[in-house]
Amino acid sequence: MDDDARTERDFPLSAGLFFGLGLGGFFDGILLHQVLQWHHMLTSAGYPATDVHNVEVNTLWDGLFHVSTYLFVVLGLLLLWGAAQRTHVRWSGKLLAGTMLMGFGLFHLVEGIIDHHILGLHHVNETVPPAQWLYWDMGFLVWGALMLVWGWSLMRAGRQETPEPCPDARREARVR
């Protein structure tokens, strides 16, 4: 069986990854930016939330961040919807949950490495003394890595427990 035919019948992993990326971003933006107010997009990049202008700048960049996470979720939905139109796709709750956890963890790893460490735009918890920021940033990365590993394990279990659709299902779906 060629890889293209198998990929067409397999679970749409990219859909779960995009859902997880978007939900990871929503978790960060809603819980850490808005509810707990630990940081905003640019609070360590010269715009601490200490005056109205800086809060306005951060609010704009937080909003643009939310737009990107929203687009990830929409893309995940479109990919999942497209795959659902094919009756020969392998479906599994573990595959979906696993890929979503992988995307969620991937979000935390990429965002943590780029925004917290490389660019220094903000840190996870800027309400604690700056000497403690590194601990929170490292915890964020560890949490992301754990979610990625947990998601990978769930995805593998879902693949093992869910039978692969038979090669003739593709032809049968076209005949119907």
Secondary structure, 3 states (H helix, E strand, C coil): CCHHHHHHHCCCHHHHHHHHHHHHHHHHHHHHHHHCCCCCCCCCCCCCCCCHHHHHHHHHHHHHHHHHHHHHHHHHHHHHHHHHCCCCCCCCHHHHHHHHHHHHHHHHHHHHHHHHHHCCCCCCCCCCCHHHHHHHHHHHHHHHHHHHHHHHHHHHHHHHHCCCCCCHHHHHHHHC
